[in-house]
Amino acid sequence: MPGQPAETQRRFEILASALTREPNVTVGAAGKKGFGSSALQVGGKIFAMISSSGNFVVKLPKLRVDALEASGAGKRFDPGHGRLMKEWLSLDPAAKADWESLAREALRFVGQKT
């Protein structure tokens, strides 16, 4: 995550340290660059990451993303090509959301698919 604000990077590193203790959870993929290169993955599938704009992004069921967006907790993730992703929620780093609980929810969601 080079280029990210130090506080965001530190917060994500703490989260990654906690979650990589879970079975099949890794950070990034060897030799991969760009999208998801430093993301949290379970079974090789991304479930949480810091976007290029510095937001915390998690993969959750569409209805959960809808509810969180409606509550103002975050916004549907746009990876940069103008198409919002229905199962991805983007949170501003300054938001009060609990990153760890959302990441664990995302881990369970993505993990059940692998």
Residue, then its C-alpha position, 0 to 999 in steps of 0.5 A: m500500500p505504498g502511497q497511502p496515508a500513514e494512519t490508514q496504512r498502519r490501521f490496515e496492517i493491524l487488521a491484517s495482522a489479526l486476520t492472517r491468524e485465521p485459516n487460509v487468510t493471506v495478504g496480497a499475492a506473490g508477484k501481483k501488482g495493481f488491484g488487490s495486490s496488498a488485499l486481504q484474501v481467503g483462499g485466494k479471493i479478496f475480501a478486504m483492501i485499501s483502494s487506490s483512493g485510500n478507502f477501506v473496501v470490503k466484499l459483503p452480500k448485496l443486501r448488506v451493502d445496500a443497508l450500510e449505504a442507506s445508513g450512511a456508513g459507506k458507499r458502493f465501491d467504484p474501482g475507477h471505471g464508473r461502474l459501481m460494484k454491488e457487493w463491495l462497500s467503500l468506507d472513508p478512513a475517517a468513518k467511525a465504522d469498525w474495520e475489524s468487524l466488517a472485515r470479519e463479516a467479509l471473510r465469512f461471506v467470501g470464505q463460504k464461497t471458496 
